[in-house]
């Protein structure tokens, strides 16, 4: 493994990431059916965020965009919940995963480790407190905007399994995955 990859994986560990891996993008499974979860609007952000479907783009275009990159860093955080209905704990875990992703991206930039990359997080883009799409305007921060792995139709279960990372991390836990493709 090259020293930059080792350095990135080591830095993620200092941020409290539970699992991380370096992968070849050819090992990512894409399936348009995963976008159907977005279309069912379970999270309430369908058509309400520039980085959520359908606004983020067509499945085939997104897959092609992702596969322009040859490798990726995958990382997972695991968060303890009070019980399986602990929605607040799930939201806190999501916010923590997004914070780690932003910190990691900032660190990558400061250290000039990757100049061309695509970052994929979880849920709706968290950059702005209110997405400009709700006001009929273009994305205010397109260079910082982050789509989710789900919006790209990525099969997270098979991906983490391929990396030897557990998808389910025990009773009353929630696990989140982000990808940085480069």
N, C-alpha and C positions, 0 to 999 in steps of 0.2 A: 504494500500500500504506500502511495507517495506521502511525503511528509506533510503536505498541506491537508490532505484528507485526515491523517492522524491528528493533526492540530485541531481541525474543525470538530472531530468527534470528541476529542479531549475537552474542548471548550464547552460543548453541549453538556458534558458531564458536570462541569462546574456550575452550570445553570440549573441543575436539579433534574435533568432529563433522566427518565428511568431506563430507556432503551434507545439505541441509535444504531444505524447501519449505513454503509456505503453500498449503493446498488447501481446496476446497469439499467438504464431506462427500458431496455428490451424485456426486463423482468416485470414490468408493470402491466397488470391486466386492466384493460379498459372495457367497460360494458355500459351501453346506453341505458340499460335498465336502472342503473344507480341514480341516474338523473330523475327517474320517476318519483323518487323520494322527495326531490326538490319540487317537482310539479304538483305533488300532493299538498304542498305548502304546510307541512307539519310545523316548521319553525316560524311561519308567518312572514317570510321574506321573499317569497316568489314574486317576481316583477317589482320588488320594492328596494332593490339594491343593484348597483351596476355590476357587481361581481357575482351575482346570483342569476340562475336561469330565469327567463330566457335571455336576459340582457348580456350576460357574460359571453355568449356566443354559441354557435352550433356545436354539437358533440364532436362531429368529425373534424371540424376546424380546431377545436381545443386539443383533441388527441394528436393531430398533426403538429400543432404548436409544441406540445409537451415532448413529442418524440424527436424534435429537432435537437434536443439536448441528449447527450450520451450517457450521463451519469447523474446520480442524485444522492443527497443525504436525507435519510428518513429519520425522524425522531418521534418518540412517544413519551407522554407523561401519563402517570396513573394518579388518580385522585380518590381519596377515601370519601364516601358519602355516609350520611347518618342512616339512610335506608334507600331502597330502590326508587323512592318517590322524592328524593331530595333534589328538587329542581334548582334551588339556590346553590347547592353544592356543585351541581353540574355546570351552572353558569360561571361560578367562581373558577372551576377547573378549566373551562373554555377560555376565560379571560387570562388565566395563568399561562396556558399553552400559547395564546396569541402574544402575550408579553415576551415569552421566551423566543418566539419566532422573530419578533421585532428586534430584540436585543441581539440575537444571532446574526440577523441581516446587517444590523449596524456594525457589529464587530467584523463581519466579512468585509464590508466596505472600508472600514478603518485600516484593516490589515491588507487590503488589495489582494485578497485570496481568490475571489471570483469577480469578474467584471460583467459577465453576461449570464443571467440566471432567471429562473422563473420560480417564484415562491408560491406555495399552496398551503393554506391554513385550514381552519375549520369554521364552519358556519358562515354567516354573512361577513363581508369585509368590515373589520372593526376600526378602520383608520379615522373616519369622520363620525362624529356623534349622531349626525343625521345625514343620510345619503342624499346627494343633490338630485337624484332621480325623482324624489318625492316633490321637488320644487320645479320639475320640468327642465332641469339644467344638466349640462355635461358633468362628468366626474371632475371634481375639483383637484384631486391628487392622483392622477392616473399612474404616475411613476411609483407611488407608494401603495396603490390598491392591491388587495390580496384576495384572490378567489379561493374557494375551498376545493379540497380533493374530491368531494362529492360532486361539485359542479362540473369537474372534468370527467366524471364517470369512472373514477378509479376504484377498483375493487380492493379496498383497504384490508379486508380479511385475508385474502390470498397473498397480498403483498407482505404483510407482517409475518404471516406463516412462512413465506419463502425466505424471509430474513431470520427465522428462528426466534421471532418475537411473539409473545402471547397476545392474542386479541382480547381475550377475557382475562382479567387480572384478579379475579376473585369476587366474592359476594360484597355487595355495597361499595363497588368501585366503578369509576368511569375512566376510560382511557381515550386519549386524543392523539392523533397523528398529524404531523406536518411533513411537507416535502420541500426541498430546495433542489431544483434541477439545474444542471449546468453543463 
